[in-house]
Amino acid sequence: MPTTLKRRPGFRREEAIEAMIDILKVEEIRRLRSRGESIAGIARKVGVSEPTARKYIFKEDFSPKPPKPRMNREDGVLGPYKDAIDAMFAEEREAQHKKRLTAKHIFDRIVEKGYKGSYSTVRRYVRERRDEFELEEMFLDGEDFLDFV
C-alpha cells in the first residue's frame, strides 16, 4: 500500500484516501516500536513497507503542510521585460501582417537584453497581449466593428 501521495494525471481523491495509512496502523506501529520491535518486524506484522513504518515511527506532526505561496505573475522573471515587449507590440501595429513579430523573435530579443526565463513564459505572455491588442484595435475602430457584427 503506497503511503506517499504523488501527483499524476488522473489521480483521484478516492485513490488519495486509499493511499493514506489508517491512524490505527500508526498507533500499532508506535506501540510495537515502544516494545522494542525492529522496524522490519513491525512492517511485517502491520503489513506496510519498512520505509513506511520508519516514517510513522519518527513522524510527530500529521497535520497537512500549508501550501507554498505562489509567485505573482507581475513579479515573475518576465516582469522587468514586459514594458519592452509591449513597446515591440506598439511598433509592430504598423507592420504588415507577414512582417509581424513572433513569440520566438520577441524571446530572442529579450534574451539579448538579459532575460533568463523560459520561452514558454514569453509565448504565453505574447499570446495574452496580442489578444488584448487585437481587441483594443477592434474597439478603437468602432465603425468597422459594428459593420462586422
WORAVEN-V371943 format. One line per field, one symbol per residue. ss: DSSP state (h for helix, s for strand, l for the rest). psi: psi as a letter, one per 20 degrees, with the letter a starting at -180 (. if undefined). A space follows every 10 residues. Layout:
BEGIN
ss->???
psi->???
END
This chain:
BEGIN
ss->llllllllll llhhhhhhhl llhhhhhhhh hhhhllllhh hhhhhhlllh hhhhhhhhll llllllllll llhhhlllhh hhhhhhhhhh hhllllhhhl llhhhhhhhh hhllllllhh hhhhhhhhhh hhhhhhhhhh lhhhhhhhl
psi->pqiqoppqpj orhhhgghhq qqhhhggggh ghhhijqqgg gggghhkrrg hggggigiph ojqqqqqqpq pphhjahigi ihhgghhhgh hihiqqghjq qrhggggggh hhijpjaqhh gggggggghg gghhgghghh mhghghhh.
END
